[in-house]
């Protein structure tokens, strides 16, 4: 009896489904294609097709893929302004189960959106990260630790003000992440020069500059980040 139930459960989990999603608010072909790219990349769906005329997205895949696709589509089909980002979604895959959509409140231009996305991808080492320009959104999928770090970085960097918290240590990791605020770096080139010193003198490889906040996000050991702090302090103009 248990064997039969197990077989039925596995068959249901692996069963293919076919679905047609009708967009309610998204109409431009560019936005439809952007959303389709996000869904395809996050779910690994191969059989996926957009009909811009009918404003539909048709896909087929497993139950787990379909559940994640539905969740992404619902939240990217144009939200109501100023809604908070939805809670994390736990995808039923073998790995990289944590999925998060960030609605950015202060980061809206294509340049700053891509800059923030690149900083998160690099420092949190999240390869599955995509931007949806239509809603100023970033969608990520990774391990729980990776997504928790992404959440912290968005909270601190979505805006031009100085970060309120400058250090993060994820669970189960020896690495620290620091946000170094360098307000005297008057140009992106000057901020990049200091970041180059991080790489050269402190041997920090996981780092990115974020120009809107004049911040260098760096990840490394406590000793490496202490050396980076010395570099920042030494670069400060003397009164």
Secondary structure, DSSP 8 states (H G I E B T S, - for coil): -HHHHHHHHHHHHH-EEEEEEE-SS---HHHHHHHHHHHHHHH---EEEEETTTTEEEEEEEHHHHHHHHHHHHHHS---TT------EE--SSS--EEEEEE-SS--SHHHHHHHHHHHHHHTT-SEEEEEGGGTEEEEEE-HHHHHHHHHHHHHHSSSS--S--EE--TT-S-EEEEEE-TT--SHHHHHHHHHHHHHHH---EEEEEGGGTEEEEEE-HHHHHHHHHHHHHHS---
